């Protein structure tokens, strides 16, 4: 059985981790959408997209592959 104090400790430990994971996921999704848009709609190369988003070219490649 989980006591109130145990539940509070779990919440204090897990909540920040959940927030970090959510923020990271959100950032990755945003980069994926931006990379896809820059590639498809504006015709930018992966190198140009990497420079625009401030990420590596290999990350752009993964984001675009993940988008499709």
C-alpha positions in Angstrom: 0.0 0.0 0.0 1.3 3.5 -0.9 1.1 6.0 1.9 0.4 9.7 1.3 4.1 10.6 2.0 5.3 7.9 -0.5 2.9 9.3 -3.1 4.2 12.8 -2.5 7.8 11.7 -2.9 6.9 9.8 -6.1 5.1 12.9 -7.4 8.1 15.1 -6.6 10.5 12.8 -8.4 8.3 11.8 -11.4 6.6 15.1 -12.2 9.8 17.0 -13.2 10.9 14.0 -15.4 7.5 13.9 -17.1 7.7 17.7 -17.8 11.2 17.2 -19.2 10.1 14.3 -21.4 7.0 16.3 -22.6 9.2 19.4 -23.5 11.7 17.2 -25.3 8.9 15.4 -27.3 7.4 18.8 -28.1 10.7 20.1 -29.3 11.3 17.1 -31.5 7.8 17.3 -33.0 8.3 21.0 -33.7 11.6 20.4 -35.4 10.0 17.6 -37.5 7.2 19.9 -38.7 9.6 22.7 -39.4 12.1 20.5 -41.3 9.3 19.0 -43.4 7.8 22.4 -44.2 11.2 23.9 -45.1 12.0 20.9 -47.3 8.6 20.5 -49.1 7.3 24.0 -49.3 10.4 26.1 -49.6 12.7 23.5 -51.3 15.6 24.0 -48.8 18.4 21.5 -48.7 19.1 19.5 -45.6 22.2 21.6 -45.0 20.2 24.8 -45.3 17.5 23.4 -42.9 20.2 22.4 -40.4 21.6 25.9 -40.4 18.1 27.5 -40.1 17.1 25.3 -37.2 20.5 25.2 -35.5 20.7 21.4 -35.6 23.0 18.9 -37.3 22.4 17.8 -40.9 22.0 14.2 -39.7 19.2 15.3 -37.3 17.5 17.0 -40.2 17.7 13.8 -42.2 16.1 11.8 -39.3 13.4 14.4 -38.8 12.4 14.4 -42.4 12.5 10.6 -42.6 10.3 10.5 -39.5 7.9 13.0 -41.0 7.0 10.7 -43.9 
